[in-house]
Structure formats: structure tokens, C-alpha cells
């Protein structure tokens, strides 16, 4: 896959392994949920959106320059650009997968 921005072109090659889910968006990064529950992301990492935290997840979703995942304990965690609060999920809230 190739995505182009005005100044940069990214070739998005997934890491080796098996994924149960994948989330992609046109902003040049992709995240996938591995069979062991870990999240792997690849592509543009200019805002940290392709650097997921360690842990076990049930879901993953990418945004423009951020990504979010739902941990197995029901807590949400996000990473990447937070200029509008998009990487700050509500504290003290448990989500159901």
C-alpha cells in the first residue's frame, strides 16, 4: 500500500505475524491486533501513533494521527497526537468489548 502526503510517501509493510483484526485510515498508519492480543502498528510515526503500549488488547482503532485500543480489563488507552484531547480517554471508565 502507498499513501502520499504533500511532502512524503510511505510504503506500509506489515510486520510478520498473524493478526485477528486490522484498522487502517488514509492518514498513513495502520494498526493490527495480533493473535496473542498485542497491538502492532506501522507506517508514519511522526506523532507516536505507530508506537502502541505493551499489554493485551481486544480491539484497536486508528485515527488521523492517533490510535486507541481496548485492553482486556476494559480500560481504553490511546497514543499519538493529543492536540485536541483525542488521545486522552476518560479516566475511571470501563468499556465493554
C-alpha angles and dihedrals in degrees: 000000000000126000123184130206122183092270106017140049120200128200106208111209115171120228119252117275142070123292130197095193138016133194123197135175133181093251091089106262135091133194129197136192111232123218089254091056096255119130122231123187132186140181127047113016099175092128098029092262091133095051106084122189120250118263144085119291138186097197140020132189133178128217131187098292100349139061133207135198137189112228121218089253090061098254120130122226128184134189137188130042114016100174091126099029093264092132094051109085116193114280121235094022124122118204125206115231 
